[in-house]
Amino acid sequence: MATPQPAAFSNIHVVDEFFTEARIEALNNELVRREIAAEQVITVLTVAGQIMVSPTPMQFRVLYRTR
């Protein structure tokens, strides 16, 4: 009896992410630098900054489909 083989998918997209400072210009520059097209972007989430202990500014977390 033959063992079943997983189906081969040629259109699998993997989701990746990156963080950038929470400014539209910085977001656009990073998308261009990484060569990410608008249709690849899944969502842009805001990540709250931290004011206590080690202050960090607010950021954007971008989830996108890789090619």
Phi, psi and omega per residue, in radians:
M1 nan 2.249 -3.112
A2 -1.329 2.502 3.094
T3 -1.429 2.446 -3.130
P4 -1.163 2.444 3.113
Q5 -1.822 2.446 3.092
P6 -1.128 2.544 3.119
A7 -1.166 2.446 3.102
A8 -1.527 2.160 3.126
F9 -1.900 2.226 -3.126
S10 -1.689 -0.149 -3.080
N11 -2.060 0.591 3.124
I12 -1.292 2.282 3.065
H13 -1.948 2.321 3.101
V14 -1.759 2.451 3.119
V15 -1.605 2.347 3.098
D16 -2.243 2.994 -3.129
E17 -2.540 2.794 2.959
F18 -2.641 2.806 3.109
F19 -2.012 2.525 3.071
T20 -2.557 2.832 3.126
E21 -1.109 2.645 -2.996
A22 -1.409 1.122 3.017
R23 -2.345 2.432 -3.120
I24 -1.038 -0.708 -3.138
E25 -1.085 -0.748 3.133
A26 -1.154 -0.692 3.108
L27 -1.090 -0.869 3.137
N28 -1.063 -0.739 3.127
N29 -1.079 -0.713 -3.131
E30 -1.213 -0.660 3.074
L31 -1.093 -0.732 3.107
V32 -1.164 -0.781 -3.119
R33 -1.057 -0.679 -3.131
R34 -1.528 -0.018 -3.135
E35 0.992 0.838 3.124
I36 -1.779 2.130 3.135
A37 -1.430 2.744 -3.096
A38 -1.003 -0.652 -3.110
E39 -1.249 -0.206 3.079
Q40 -1.467 -0.386 -3.078
V41 -1.266 2.221 3.101
I42 -1.577 -0.886 3.141
T43 -2.789 2.739 3.019
V44 -2.135 2.044 -3.101
L45 -1.911 2.562 3.040
T46 -1.586 2.425 3.085
V47 -1.994 2.110 -3.078
A48 -1.070 2.513 3.050
G49 -1.352 3.021 -3.131
Q50 -2.197 2.302 -3.113
I51 -1.864 -0.269 3.141
M52 -1.767 2.885 3.075
V53 1.023 -1.470 3.089
S54 -2.151 1.719 -3.069
P55 -1.021 2.306 3.072
T56 -2.355 2.482 -3.140
P57 -1.342 2.862 3.069
M58 -1.100 2.582 -3.126
Q59 -2.305 2.880 2.943
F60 -1.806 2.373 2.993
R61 -1.902 2.118 -3.063
V62 -1.945 2.163 3.029
L63 -1.819 2.305 -3.094
Y64 -2.562 2.773 3.084
R65 -1.501 2.327 3.045
T66 -1.431 2.829 -3.129
R67 -1.526 nan nan
